[in-house]
Structure formats: C-alpha cells, structure tokens
Amino acid sequence: MDRILQGTPQHSNGALTIVALAQEAGVPRNALTQRHLDLKSDLYAQGRARGQVSDSEIRLRKQIVKLKELRAKDATELAQLRADVAHLVRVVNQLTVENRQLRGALSQPSSPVRALQAQPQPNERDAT
C-alpha cells in the first residue's frame, strides 16, 4: 500500500484501487474485498487524506459530466418536440376547419368549388 500511495508501484499500474493493491501485494483480489476490508478502507482513507482521487472516481465523475450533458441535450430536444406538437395540432385544427368549409361549399348547387377526380396511385411494382 505504501508503494502505491508514494507513487512507486512495482507490480501494478499504481492506481488507487483494490485490484492494484492486490497485484502489488501479490494476493488475490478477493482476499482484500472479502477478508481484509480494513486494508481496503485504509487504502481509500489514506488516498483521500493525501488528496488523491481513485481512478474509478475520476472515471465516474467524467461519466456524470457526460450524462448531465446528454440530459440537457435531451431536455432541449424534448422542449422543441413539445413546441412542434403544439404547432402541428394548430395546423391540423386549421385544416379541419378549412375542409369543413370546402365540403359545405361543395354541397351548394351554385358553388364554384368542384370535386376533382381521384387520380389512381401507382403500385409499388409499377414504380420499379
């Protein structure tokens, strides 16, 4: 543990982790995580006391920043989608009103509105 904390590891990458401590001590990792919890706690306590931050904490902090950025981006996109929905609802309502007016005018005998003949739609097979 002293070699890791001093920055002079001999058998590990020197990270402030249980894996590195186990490699440095030449013992299996589960020996530290299951039988010697005091050493695990001591490693992290001494690292914090010296102002060192574990690699896993650094990695997690970076991930938190990325997730916050994604959340902000999603919130912006969601706000835009909600505005789009409101706009589309207004457009659909306006088109419904216009459609009713045109159908009403079409039913009048003296109306200048005339129904168009439906054009046959080409099949997908015909298009290829």
Residue frames relative to the residue before (quaternion, step in Angstrom):
aa qw qx qy qz dx dy dz
M 1.0000 0.0000 0.0000 0.0000 0.00 0.00 0.00
D 0.6309 0.5470 -0.3363 0.4355 3.56 0.99 -0.82
R 0.6480 0.5185 -0.3309 0.4493 3.61 0.94 -0.82
I 0.6456 0.5048 -0.3270 0.4706 3.60 0.96 -0.78
L 0.6974 0.4803 -0.2786 0.4531 3.56 0.84 -0.96
Q 0.6864 0.4559 -0.2812 0.4919 3.60 1.13 -0.58
G 0.4877 -0.6836 0.4229 0.3406 3.58 1.27 -0.17
T 0.6279 0.5146 -0.3476 0.4691 3.60 1.16 0.51
P 0.0793 0.8296 -0.5494 0.0593 3.61 0.65 0.99
Q 0.2756 -0.7729 0.5509 0.1522 3.56 -1.13 0.65
H 0.8093 0.2518 -0.1063 0.5199 3.58 1.07 -0.69
S 0.7387 0.3297 -0.2094 0.5493 3.60 1.22 0.10
N 0.6329 -0.5279 0.3945 0.4064 3.55 -1.30 -0.09
G 0.5312 -0.6734 0.3819 0.3442 3.58 1.27 0.00
A 0.4018 0.7150 -0.4801 0.3112 3.56 1.25 0.18
L 0.4708 -0.6645 0.5052 0.2855 3.53 -1.16 0.61
T 0.4248 0.6833 -0.4702 0.3627 3.54 0.61 1.25
I 0.6335 -0.5210 0.4115 0.3975 3.53 -1.31 0.32
V 0.6097 0.5556 -0.3515 0.4427 3.60 1.01 -0.76
A 0.6805 0.4746 -0.2908 0.4766 3.59 0.86 -0.94
L 0.6364 0.5213 -0.3297 0.4632 3.60 0.99 -0.80
A 0.6563 0.5001 -0.3155 0.4687 3.60 0.94 -0.82
Q 0.6451 0.5058 -0.3217 0.4739 3.60 0.97 -0.81
E 0.6597 0.5163 -0.3036 0.4539 3.54 0.94 -0.91
A 0.7197 0.4255 -0.2403 0.4933 3.58 1.03 -0.80
G 0.4092 -0.7290 0.4615 0.2968 3.57 1.23 -0.29
V 0.5651 0.5604 -0.4005 0.4541 3.58 1.08 0.72
P 0.5909 -0.5562 0.4222 0.4041 3.60 -1.18 0.34
R 0.6150 -0.5809 0.3918 0.3618 3.55 -1.10 0.70
N 0.6631 0.5216 -0.3293 0.4240 3.59 0.89 -0.82
A 0.5332 0.6023 -0.4210 0.4191 3.61 1.18 -0.30
L 0.7032 0.4361 -0.2582 0.4987 3.58 1.07 -0.71
T 0.7189 0.4549 -0.2699 0.4510 3.58 0.95 -0.76
Q 0.7638 0.3543 -0.2023 0.5002 3.59 1.15 -0.46
R 0.8014 0.3059 -0.1549 0.4901 3.61 0.90 -0.86
H 0.7938 0.2466 -0.1188 0.5431 3.59 1.02 -0.70
L 0.0006 -0.8348 0.5485 -0.0478 3.55 0.64 1.14
D 0.5756 0.5932 -0.3781 0.4171 3.58 1.18 -0.53
L 0.6480 0.5091 -0.3221 0.4660 3.60 1.02 -0.75
K 0.6194 0.5354 -0.3314 0.4689 3.55 1.05 -0.80
S 0.6790 0.4796 -0.2870 0.4759 3.58 0.83 -0.96
D 0.6522 0.5218 -0.3136 0.4517 3.57 0.98 -0.85
L 0.6240 0.5388 -0.3401 0.4524 3.60 0.99 -0.81
Y 0.7039 0.4562 -0.2743 0.4703 3.57 0.80 -0.97
A 0.6389 0.5265 -0.3302 0.4535 3.60 1.01 -0.76
Q 0.6807 0.4718 -0.2954 0.4762 3.59 0.88 -0.87
G 0.6238 0.5363 -0.3404 0.4554 3.56 1.05 -0.71
R 0.6631 0.4841 -0.3025 0.4841 3.59 0.97 -0.84
A 0.6370 0.5380 -0.3293 0.4431 3.58 0.99 -0.81
R 0.7106 0.4224 -0.2482 0.5051 3.58 1.08 -0.68
G 0.5384 -0.6471 0.3920 0.3712 3.57 1.28 0.03
Q 0.4723 0.6573 -0.4574 0.3684 3.57 1.21 0.28
V 0.2217 -0.7506 0.6110 0.1194 3.52 -1.13 0.73
S 0.4681 -0.6908 0.4706 0.2867 3.57 -0.86 0.94
D 0.6284 -0.5445 0.4064 0.3788 3.54 -1.25 0.53
S 0.6480 0.5180 -0.3308 0.4498 3.56 0.98 -0.79
E 0.6426 0.5081 -0.3334 0.4667 3.60 1.02 -0.71
I 0.6266 0.5247 -0.3320 0.4710 3.59 1.00 -0.78
R 0.6614 0.5077 -0.2976 0.4651 3.56 0.93 -0.96
L 0.6755 0.4914 -0.2953 0.4638 3.58 0.93 -0.87
R 0.6325 0.5226 -0.3370 0.4619 3.59 1.01 -0.73
K 0.6361 0.5127 -0.3232 0.4775 3.59 1.02 -0.77
Q 0.6520 0.5104 -0.3124 0.4656 3.55 1.00 -0.82
I 0.6180 0.5386 -0.3395 0.4613 3.58 1.04 -0.74
V 0.6420 0.5157 -0.3246 0.4653 3.59 0.95 -0.86
K 0.6611 0.5011 -0.3111 0.4637 3.60 0.91 -0.90
L 0.6693 0.5025 -0.3037 0.4553 3.57 0.93 -0.86
K 0.6310 0.5164 -0.3348 0.4722 3.58 1.05 -0.71
E 0.6341 0.5178 -0.3278 0.4716 3.59 1.02 -0.77
L 0.6597 0.4998 -0.3084 0.4690 3.59 0.95 -0.86
R 0.6379 0.5274 -0.3241 0.4581 3.56 1.01 -0.80
A 0.6499 0.5028 -0.3155 0.4748 3.59 0.96 -0.82
K 0.6439 0.5123 -0.3166 0.4720 3.58 0.99 -0.84
D 0.6539 0.5072 -0.3088 0.4688 3.59 0.96 -0.85
A 0.6378 0.5249 -0.3306 0.4564 3.59 0.99 -0.79
T 0.6393 0.5161 -0.3165 0.4742 3.58 1.02 -0.81
E 0.6682 0.4957 -0.2952 0.4697 3.56 0.92 -0.93
L 0.6431 0.5234 -0.3189 0.4591 3.59 0.99 -0.82
A 0.6380 0.5169 -0.3247 0.4694 3.58 0.98 -0.81
Q 0.6506 0.5064 -0.3121 0.4722 3.60 0.98 -0.82
L 0.6582 0.5067 -0.3113 0.4615 3.59 0.94 -0.85
R 0.6377 0.5150 -0.3296 0.4685 3.59 1.01 -0.74
A 0.6396 0.5042 -0.3228 0.4822 3.58 1.02 -0.77
D 0.6369 0.5254 -0.3248 0.4613 3.59 1.01 -0.80
V 0.6375 0.5247 -0.3305 0.4572 3.59 0.95 -0.83
A 0.6534 0.5102 -0.3188 0.4595 3.58 0.88 -0.91
H 0.6509 0.5070 -0.3109 0.4719 3.59 0.96 -0.85
L 0.6773 0.4942 -0.2993 0.4554 3.59 0.87 -0.90
V 0.6067 0.5360 -0.3550 0.4675 3.60 1.07 -0.65
R 0.6447 0.5085 -0.3234 0.4703 3.60 0.97 -0.81
V 0.6515 0.5125 -0.3173 0.4607 3.60 0.95 -0.85
V 0.6510 0.5065 -0.3200 0.4661 3.59 0.91 -0.88
N 0.6454 0.5145 -0.3223 0.4635 3.61 0.95 -0.83
Q 0.6559 0.5061 -0.3111 0.4657 3.59 0.93 -0.86
L 0.6709 0.4872 -0.3023 0.4703 3.59 0.93 -0.85
T 0.6107 0.5406 -0.3481 0.4622 3.59 1.07 -0.65
V 0.6467 0.5057 -0.3146 0.4765 3.59 0.96 -0.85
E 0.6674 0.4950 -0.3022 0.4672 3.59 0.88 -0.92
N 0.6394 0.5262 -0.3264 0.4558 3.57 0.99 -0.81
R 0.6384 0.5127 -0.3229 0.4746 3.60 0.97 -0.80
Q 0.6530 0.5141 -0.3167 0.4571 3.58 0.94 -0.87
L 0.6717 0.4905 -0.3000 0.4672 3.59 0.93 -0.87
R 0.6472 0.5053 -0.3262 0.4684 3.61 0.97 -0.76
G 0.6298 0.5207 -0.3268 0.4748 3.57 1.09 -0.76
A 0.6686 0.4864 -0.2990 0.4765 3.59 0.94 -0.86
L 0.6268 0.5496 -0.3314 0.4419 3.59 1.05 -0.72
S 0.6697 0.5030 -0.2995 0.4569 3.58 1.08 -0.68
Q 0.5713 0.5689 -0.3864 0.4480 3.65 1.23 -0.21
P 0.4768 -0.6963 0.4467 0.2969 3.63 -0.81 0.92
S 0.7429 0.3859 -0.2350 0.4939 3.63 1.00 -0.68
S 0.3846 0.7569 -0.4594 0.2611 3.61 1.23 0.28
P 0.4152 -0.6936 0.5214 0.2733 3.60 -1.03 0.74
V 0.5503 0.6064 -0.3978 0.4138 3.62 1.28 -0.13
R 0.0547 -0.7954 0.6036 -0.0032 3.58 -0.81 1.02
A 0.4571 -0.6680 0.5167 0.2790 3.56 -1.07 0.76
L 0.3443 -0.7196 0.5659 0.2084 3.56 -0.99 0.81
Q 0.4973 -0.6229 0.5035 0.3334 3.53 -1.15 0.61
A 0.4937 -0.6578 0.4831 0.3004 3.54 -0.98 0.86
Q 0.3283 -0.7316 0.5677 0.1865 3.54 -0.91 0.94
P 0.4593 -0.6710 0.4907 0.3130 3.62 -0.86 0.83
Q 0.3684 -0.7214 0.5489 0.2064 3.52 -0.98 0.91
P 0.4415 -0.6857 0.4957 0.2987 3.62 -0.86 0.85
N 0.4774 -0.6454 0.5153 0.2999 3.52 -1.12 0.73
E 0.6139 -0.5423 0.4107 0.4003 3.52 -1.20 0.39
R 0.6195 0.5469 -0.3472 0.4435 3.59 1.08 -0.66
D 0.6556 0.5155 -0.3154 0.4528 3.58 1.05 -0.75
A 0.6427 0.5570 -0.3168 0.4200 3.56 1.11 -0.70
T 0.7010 0.4798 -0.2774 0.4488 3.58 1.11 -0.56
